[in-house]
Amino acid sequence: MAEKVQKVGVKKEAGYLYFVDKQGDISRAKMARGGKKKKKKKAAKKKKKR
């Protein structure tokens, strides 16, 4: 489990993964997918039974 140690004030951008690298710096990498908000799908119409 991860533990928050300190807030550093990094402004995060959508589509990037932020992590602490080997030197102890905060780095970011472009995510393979994701980063955009998905729109909700419309609900399918139900057929009326007669």
C-alpha positions as CSV (number, residue, x, y, z in Angstrom):
1,M,0.0,0.0,0.0
2,A,1.3,3.5,-0.8
3,E,1.7,6.2,1.7
4,K,1.6,10.0,1.0
5,V,4.7,11.6,2.4
6,Q,4.5,15.2,1.3
7,K,2.5,17.4,-1.1
8,V,4.8,19.0,-3.7
9,G,2.4,21.1,-5.7
10,V,2.8,19.3,-9.1
11,K,0.1,20.3,-11.6
12,K,-1.1,17.1,-13.2
13,E,-2.1,16.9,-16.8
14,A,-4.6,14.3,-18.1
15,G,-3.1,11.4,-20.0
16,Y,0.2,11.2,-18.0
17,L,1.3,8.9,-15.2
18,Y,3.4,10.6,-12.5
19,F,5.9,8.7,-10.4
20,V,9.1,9.1,-8.4
21,D,12.2,8.0,-10.5
22,K,15.4,6.4,-9.3
23,Q,17.0,9.8,-8.6
24,G,14.1,10.8,-6.4
25,D,12.7,13.3,-8.8
26,I,9.0,13.4,-9.9
27,S,8.7,12.2,-13.5
28,R,5.8,11.6,-15.9
29,A,5.2,9.2,-18.7
30,K,2.5,9.3,-21.4
31,M,-0.1,6.7,-20.7
32,A,-0.6,4.1,-23.4
33,R,-4.4,4.9,-23.4
34,G,-6.8,6.9,-21.4
35,G,-6.6,10.5,-20.1
36,K,-9.8,11.6,-21.8
37,K,-13.1,11.7,-20.0
38,K,-15.6,9.2,-21.5
39,K,-19.1,10.3,-22.4
40,K,-22.1,8.5,-21.0
41,K,-23.8,6.1,-23.4
42,K,-27.4,6.5,-24.1
43,A,-29.7,3.9,-22.6
44,A,-31.2,1.5,-25.0
45,K,-34.9,1.8,-25.7
46,K,-37.0,-1.0,-24.2
47,K,-39.6,-2.7,-26.3
48,K,-43.2,-2.6,-25.1
49,K,-44.9,-6.0,-24.7
50,R,-48.4,-6.3,-25.9
